[in-house]
């Protein structure tokens, strides 16, 4: 059991040190500066502007009058 502690304690200290260094680097490089900007940016409407009316498909019934569609031929 003593041999396992001799190996595991330095490994755990190294892992904790690595985590501290990574958190320090993230804080210094500005990773935590704007936490809400990306969350709100996804809600912004950035769709392309619509095309003019001539190029859009118009959804109209084939018969001009609804009564014409009901009459048998």
Buried (B, 14 or more C-beta within 10 A) or exposed (E): EEEEEEEEEEEEEEEEEEEEEEEEEEEEEEEEEEEEEEEEEEEEEEEEEEEEEEEEEEEEEEEEEEEEEEEEE
